[in-house]
């Protein structure tokens, strides 16, 4: 699974609340790609609740 944060991110922290090991908030969210494996459902959940639709997921297995 590939996860990307788009420029639409407003830094609200919703994704970080789901899994702070994957999503880190500075002024905008960042993805820790080394933590995605085994946490794919958290990535999908974060994308679904993101108010800015700023989480892009590609290659869902």
Secondary structure as the mmCIF struct_conf table of DSSP 4:
data_model
#
loop_
_struct_conf.conf_type_id
_struct_conf.id
_struct_conf.beg_label_comp_id
_struct_conf.beg_label_asym_id
_struct_conf.beg_label_seq_id
_struct_conf.end_label_comp_id
_struct_conf.end_label_asym_id
_struct_conf.end_label_seq_id
STRN STRN1 UNK A 2 UNK A 5
TURN_TY1_P TURN_TY1_P1 UNK A 7 UNK A 8
HELX_RH_AL_P HELX_RH_AL_P1 UNK A 14 UNK A 18
TURN_TY1_P TURN_TY1_P2 UNK A 20 UNK A 22
STRN STRN2 UNK A 23 UNK A 25
BEND BEND1 UNK A 26 UNK A 28
STRN STRN3 UNK A 29 UNK A 31
HELX_RH_3T_P HELX_RH_3T_P1 UNK A 33 UNK A 35
TURN_TY1_P TURN_TY1_P3 UNK A 37 UNK A 38
HELX_RH_AL_P HELX_RH_AL_P2 UNK A 40 UNK A 49
TURN_TY1_P TURN_TY1_P4 UNK A 51 UNK A 52
STRN STRN4 UNK A 55 UNK A 58
#
